[in-house]
Amino acid sequence: MRLGVVGLGMRAGLARHIADRGLPARVVAVCDPIAARRERARTMYPEATAYADHRSLLDARLDAVLLTTPDDTHEELAVAFLEAGVAVFAEKPLAITTEGCDRVLDTARRTGTPLYVGHNMRHMPVIRTLRDLLAQGTIGQVKAIWCRHFVGHGGDFYFKDWHADRRRTTGLLLQKGAHDLDVIHWLAGGYTVRAQAMGALTVYGDLAARGGQGERLMGDWLDPDANWPPTSLTGLHDVIDVEDLSMMTMRLDNGVYATYQQCHYTPDYWRNYTVIGTHGRMENFGDTQGAVVKVWHSRRSGYRADADLEIAVPADTGGHGGADPRLLTEFIAFVRDGVPTLTSPIAARQAVAAGCAATASLRADGIPIDVPALPPQLTSYFGTH
């Protein structure tokens, strides 16, 4: 397969796993409007031709493209390549509006061009461990899921560049939360139909040390051991109008209830999922190497740290606990051979729709918002493809 990488920012290295895993594909084109990023990409993909404009790739005989561009560009780029008959790997989120997602999905349906969305957390070992335990009936029927997301490097990750501007992201309940909303839906076996949220810009909006980072990438400025406390950060983006603290509740179409909480100035950085079923509860402690999942399901008790089951999460190499290389492997097998995937364009749309509804609720002082239903022709098409 002849691949192009469009967008040479922090996720541009994703396609390097093709060579790592000996996959039947090669990167022949890279594209970014910023010259310095095109030059940097030469070290990652020395055999690729560099382009400044994605339109130059539409007739470059590519089999597929990886869209690793900022969120607000996903919709237009995906539509353009799908219309050109080029299979699309779109980084999450699929778009920054529900309507944008539906437009991309409808284009894929109308053209028959393969569409894949990079929700790599479905391949993370900690999530697969939770999912496998649920499939085994370890805690009975799922009734509730709680997710707490401690975004320890949030100021450096999301408040020094375009992520802080709601025109480019809608908000971090969508941009950052799309991963977790998709995981909640996957573990619960249903999709959000009503969302309610509250939150605010509680820390970073008060900091005056602005100016942004220009064309630099996060890897150029991030120092994990510096910038503590969060109020000491400098070089923040000139536009900051997304929330740094959010709390969301959801009702799913199968009767499961869920919550998602996100804070961008915690001292630690990890996700904690608690899943409660009719016969027990399970919870992960850590979400990368060294993580464990604990299960309580034998009896009632007071507090006890000694769970009935404790499962070590398998370790793997590659980004996100080995999820990134598995993501690329799955995408190439899907485009080449039609192999079924763990990821789903429908699920990607539903994660965006839940995030958009929650953001609208948050900015309307917590009024519950219903999630728009999927157009039936899209449900039918992607249900069989």
N, C-alpha and C positions, 0 to 999 in steps of 0.2 A: 504494500500500500504506500502511496505517495501522500505524505502529510504536510500540512502547513500549520505553523504556530502563529496565531494572531494575538498580539499583546505580549510584550516582552518585559513585564513587571515581575513581581515576586513569585508568581505561579508559572512563569515561562519555563522553568526547569522540569516541569512535570514530564515532558516528553522524553527526557533523558532515560527514563525507565524502559523505554523501548529497547535501547541498546543493552541496558543492564540485564534484561530478561530474555534477550535474543528473540524478540517478537518480529513477526514478518511484516515489518513496516520501516520506513525511514523518513526523516524530516528533510524535505527538499526546499522548503520556503519558510522564512520568518518575516514577520511584518510588525512594524510599530512606527508611528509618526515621529518619534524622538530618535535622532541620529545616534546619540550616545548609547541608547538601549540596543539599537541594531548592531552597533559595534561590539557591545558586550556579548551579544548572542553568538558572535563568531566563535567564541571559546566553547560554547555549549553545542553548537551545531555547525561545525566548520564546513560541511558540504552543502549547506543550504544557501539559497539565494535570498538576499535581503530586499524587502520592499517597504516603502513608506506609506502606501495606500492599499487598503484591503481589496479595493476594486481591481487591482492588478492581478490578484489571485483568482478571480472568479472564472477566468478562462485559462488557468495555468495547468490544466489536466491533473488537478489534485483529486484524490479519492476521499479525503476527509480533512477537516481543520479542527484544531483545538482553540477554542475562544477563551483566552486567559486575560481578557481586557477588563477595565472597570465595569461595574454592574450596570450602569445606565446605558452602556453600549451593546449589551447582550442581545436585546430584542432586534435592533436593526441589523446587526451583523448576522445573527442566526437566520433571519428572514432572507437576507441577500444570498447567503451560501446555500440554503435549502432550495431557493428558487433556481440556483445555478446547478442543482443536482449534486452538490458536494455534501457528504455526510458531516454532521456537526456534533462535536463534543462541546457543550456549553458549560463553563464553570457555574457553580451555584452562586447566587440565585439565578434561575432561568431568566427573570426580568425583575424590574422593580415595581411593577403593578400587576394586578390580576389580569387586567385587560391585555397587557403586553404578553403575558404567558399564553393566554388564549390565542393571540395572534400567531405566536410562534408555533404552537401546537397545530393550529389550523393550517398553517403553511406546510408543515411536515405531512399532515394528512392529505392535503390537496396534491402535493408534489410526489408523495411516496418516498421522499428522501429520508434516510435514517437520522434520527435525533436521539441524542444521549445527554444526560445531565450529570455533572460530576459530583454527586453527593457521596463523597468518599467515606463518610462515617459509617455507611452500611457495611463497609469492608473492614472497619477497625476491630481489632480483636476483642476489645471490651464490649462493644455493641453486639458482636456475633455471639459472645458468651452469654450475655443477657437474653438474646433472641433464642439461642439453643435451649436454655433452661426453660423459657416460656413454652417452647414447642414440646418439651418433654412433660409439660403439665406440672412442673415442680411446685408452683404456688397456686395452682388452680386457674380459674378464669380471671383475667385481668379486669380490675375495676377502677384503678386510679394510678396515675403516673405523675411523679413530681420531679422536676429537673431544676437544680441550682447550678448556675454557670458563674464561676468565679473567674473573671477575665483580668488576671493580675497585671498584664502588660497593656491593658486597654488604652491608656493614654498614648503610649508610643505606637500601638498598632492602629488605632482608629481615630485619633484626634489631631494628627499632624499632617494629614493629607486629605484627599477627596472623600474619604469615608465619613468625615464630620459634616458634610454638606448634604442635607436631606434631598436636594435636587438630584443628587447622584446615587442615592441609596434608598430613599423613602425614610429609613430609620434603621437603627441597629437591631431592633426586634426582628426586622426582616433580614438585614444584611448579615449580621452575625448569628441571629437566631434561626435562620433557615435550616442549618444543619440539625439543630436540636428538635425543631418542629417536625422535620422529616423523620427523625429517629423516634420521637414520641408517637407519631402516626404509625410507624412500622411496628413498634413494639405493641401498640394497642390494637392494631388490626382495624383501624378506622381513621376517618378524617374529621377535622374540626368543622362544625357547622355554626357555632356561635363563640365569639371571643369577647373578653373584657380585659382591660388593662389599665394600669396607672403607673406613673413614673415621671421623671423630670431630668433636666440637666442640672445636676446638683453640685458638681465640683468643677469641671473643666470650663464651664461657662463663666466662672468668676476670675479665671486666670488671664492676666493681661499680656503674658509673654507670647505674643503671636508672631506671625511672619511666615509660617509654613516651612516647607522643605524644598520648594521648587520642584525640579525634575528628579530629585534624589529618590531612591527606593528605601523601604523600611530597613533593609539590611545595611544601608549606609549610615543610619543614625542610631539603630537600636543597640543599647548596652543593657542587658538584663540585670546587671548588678548595680546600675546607677538609677538616678531619678526616683529616689524614695525620700520623703513621702510623695504621693501623686501631686500635691500642690507645688512641688518644686520643678515641675516640667516647664521647659521652654520650647520655643519653636513650634507652637501649636498653630493649626490652620487658621487662616484669617476668618473663615466662615465656620462656626460651630453652632449648629442648630439641631443636632440629634441628641437624644437622651442618653445619659451615662448610667442611669438606674431605671430598670423596668421590671414590672411584675404583671404576669399575664395568666388568666384562667381560661380554660377551654371546655366546651362540651362537644364530644365527638358523636358521629352519626350512629355508633353502636352502643351508646350509653356509657362509655368510659369518660371519666372526668380527669383533667390534667392541669398542671400548673407549670409555668416556666418563669424563672427569675434570673436576671442578668445584671451583674454589677461590674463596672469597668475600672474600679480602683481598689480591688482587694489585694492583699499581700501575696496570695497564692493564685495559681492559674490551673484550674482543672474543672471538670464537669462531674456532678454527682446525680445519678439517676436513682430514684426510689420507685419500685414497682410493687403495688399491693394487689394481691389476688384474693380469691375466696378461701384459699388454704395456706396463705403465708405472705411473706414479704421478702424482697431481695433488694440489694443496694450495692453499688460499686464504690470502692475506696481507691482513688487514683483512676486515671483513664489512659495511661501509657505504660511503659515498661515498669514492672513491679506491682501493677494494680491487682486487686483481688475483688471478687464478687462474693458477698456473704448472703446466706439464705437462712431465714428463721421460719420454720414451718412444722415443728413437731408438737408444740404445746404453747399454752399461755404462760406468761411470766412477767416479772418486772424487767428493769433494764438488765441486759446481759450482753457482754461483748463476745462471748463464745457462741457463735452462730452454729446452727445445725449442719450447715455445709459451708465450706470456704473453698472457692475455686480460684486458683492462680490464673490470671489472664495470660494467654500465650504471648511470647515476645516474637517479633519479626523485624526484619530490616526494611528500610525504605521509609519515606515520609508518612507521618500519621500512623505509626505502628505497622507499616507494611501495607496500609490501605491504598496509597497512591499507586504503587506498581500493580496491585491487583485491579485497580480501577482502569488503568491503561490496558491491561491484559483483557479485561472484560469488554472494553470498548472495541478493541480491534477484532475480537472474536465475534462480536455482535455485527459489526459492519461487514466483515468478510463472509461469515457463515450463518448469520441470523441466530446465534446462540442466545438463549434467554438471559436476562440480566437481573441482578439484585436491585439496581436502580430503576427508576420509572419516571418518564416525563409527566405522567398524571400526578404522581406523588410529589414531584418537584413543583408543579403548579399549585397543589394543595398546600404545600409548605409556604409558598409565597402568599397565597390567598389568606391563610391564617395570620401570617405576619402583617399583611396590609390591614386586615380587619382589626387586629390588636392595636396597631399604630393609630388607626382612626379613632378607636375607643380611647386610647391614652390621651390623645389630643382633644378629645371631647369630654374630658373629666370623668372617664370611666363608663360611659354609656355602652351597654352591650351592642355588638355589631354582628349581624349575620354574614356568613361567608357566602358569596355568590356560587350558585350551583354550576357544575361543569356543563357546557353544552353537550347534549346527548350524542351528537355525531363524533365528538372527541372521545367520549367514554367508550363508545362502540369501537372506534378505530384502534385506539391504543390498547384496548382490552384484548385484541387479537393480534397485535403487532408488538 
